[in-house]
Amino acid sequence: MTVEAHSVAALAAPRIMLFNGGNNGGAWQDPYGMYMTPRDAIPVWNLLGRQGLIMNDEKPIIDTAYTEGHPGYHYHTGGHTDAPDWPRFAALFARFAYDYTAPEIFDMVPSKGVLWPANHEMVPITITPGSC
């Protein structure tokens, strides 16, 4: 089954995510493709009431962190390592981790502690033995 990376990333929206890529990672690494993942998933984050990837540059600039939206991106020097990304992820996490406001299209269901689409009721499902 062929799946595009932005489709998989969109399934995680509206959670906090940091996408990263390093230069000199070899021919198999594609930092620009890693940037295209959160870029192409922006409509889903926006639909769910969160800010998608925010980047004013035409292409990612090396050693610049784009962490203003809920998904962030960092293209770093140093090749295939996540060490340069941890400070950026910590800053991204600190900014959004304690934001308990539900996205605009969701209401909080206090008894269940889960997000549920606004104006929808939870319908109990009864399964009787032998009915499946």
C-alpha positions as CSV (number, residue, x, y, z in Angstrom):
1,M,0.0,0.0,0.0
2,T,1.4,3.4,-1.0
3,V,1.1,6.1,1.6
4,E,2.3,9.7,1.4
5,A,4.1,10.9,4.5
6,H,1.9,14.0,4.9
7,S,-1.2,11.7,5.1
8,V,0.4,9.8,8.0
9,A,1.4,13.1,9.7
10,A,-2.1,14.4,9.2
11,L,-3.4,11.5,11.3
12,A,-1.5,12.9,14.2
13,A,-2.9,16.4,14.0
14,P,-3.5,18.5,16.0
15,R,-0.7,17.1,18.2
16,I,2.7,18.8,18.7
17,M,5.2,17.3,16.3
18,L,8.7,18.3,15.2
19,F,10.0,17.2,11.8
20,N,13.7,17.3,11.3
21,G,16.4,16.7,8.7
22,G,20.1,17.0,8.6
23,N,22.5,17.9,5.8
24,N,25.3,15.4,4.8
25,G,23.0,12.5,5.7
26,G,23.8,10.5,2.6
27,A,21.9,9.9,-0.6
28,W,19.0,8.2,1.2
29,Q,18.1,11.1,3.4
30,D,15.8,13.8,2.0
31,P,15.5,16.8,4.3
32,Y,13.4,18.8,1.8
33,G,11.0,15.9,1.6
34,M,10.8,15.9,5.4
35,Y,9.9,19.6,5.2
36,M,7.2,18.9,2.6
37,T,5.5,16.5,5.1
38,P,4.3,19.1,7.6
39,R,3.9,21.7,4.8
40,D,1.4,19.5,2.9
41,A,-0.4,18.6,6.1
42,I,-1.1,22.3,7.0
43,P,-4.8,22.1,6.0
44,V,-5.5,19.4,8.5
45,W,-4.0,21.2,11.4
46,N,-5.8,24.4,10.4
47,L,-9.1,22.4,10.0
48,L,-8.7,21.1,13.5
49,G,-8.3,24.6,15.0
50,R,-4.5,24.6,15.4
51,Q,-1.9,26.5,13.5
52,G,-0.1,24.5,10.8
53,L,3.6,24.8,9.9
54,I,4.5,28.5,9.8
55,M,7.4,29.4,7.5
56,N,7.9,32.6,5.5
57,D,11.0,31.3,3.6
58,E,10.6,29.7,0.2
59,K,12.7,26.8,1.2
60,P,14.0,25.8,4.7
61,I,17.2,27.6,5.7
62,I,19.8,25.4,7.4
63,D,20.0,25.8,11.2
64,T,16.8,27.7,11.3
65,A,13.9,26.3,13.4
66,Y,10.4,26.8,12.2
67,T,8.5,26.2,15.5
68,E,5.7,28.7,15.6
69,G,3.0,26.3,14.6
70,H,2.0,23.0,16.2
71,P,4.0,21.0,13.7
72,G,7.5,22.4,13.5
73,Y,10.5,21.8,11.2
74,H,14.2,22.1,11.8
75,Y,16.9,21.5,9.1
76,H,20.2,21.3,10.8
77,T,23.9,20.7,10.1
78,G,25.5,17.6,11.4
79,G,24.0,14.8,9.2
80,H,21.9,12.0,10.6
81,T,21.5,12.9,14.2
82,D,18.8,14.3,16.4
83,A,21.1,16.1,18.9
84,P,20.7,19.6,17.4
85,D,16.9,19.2,17.4
86,W,16.3,18.6,21.1
87,P,16.5,22.2,22.2
88,R,14.1,23.1,19.4
89,F,11.7,20.4,20.4
90,A,11.9,21.4,24.1
91,A,11.0,25.0,23.1
92,L,8.1,23.8,20.9
93,F,6.8,21.5,23.6
94,A,7.1,24.1,26.3
95,R,5.0,26.6,24.3
96,F,2.1,24.2,23.5
97,A,2.2,21.4,26.0
98,Y,0.2,23.1,28.7
99,D,-2.3,24.6,26.3
100,Y,-5.5,22.8,27.5
101,T,-7.8,24.8,25.3
102,A,-9.7,22.5,22.9
103,P,-9.5,23.3,19.2
104,E,-12.5,25.4,18.1
105,I,-14.3,22.5,16.4
106,F,-14.1,20.2,19.5
107,D,-15.9,20.2,22.8
108,M,-14.4,18.4,25.8
109,V,-16.5,15.5,27.1
110,P,-15.7,15.8,30.9
111,S,-17.0,12.4,31.9
112,K,-14.8,10.6,29.3
113,G,-11.9,13.1,29.2
114,V,-11.7,12.9,25.4
115,L,-12.1,15.3,22.6
116,W,-15.3,14.8,20.7
117,P,-16.6,16.7,17.6
118,A,-18.9,19.6,18.6
119,N,-22.6,19.1,18.2
120,H,-22.3,15.3,18.1
121,E,-23.6,13.0,20.8
122,M,-21.9,9.8,21.9
123,V,-24.1,6.9,21.0
124,P,-23.8,3.8,23.1
125,I,-23.3,0.6,21.0
126,T,-24.8,-2.7,22.3
127,I,-23.4,-5.9,20.8
128,T,-25.3,-9.0,21.6
129,P,-23.6,-12.4,21.6
130,G,-24.0,-14.1,18.2
131,S,-24.9,-10.9,16.3
132,C,-21.5,-10.5,14.7
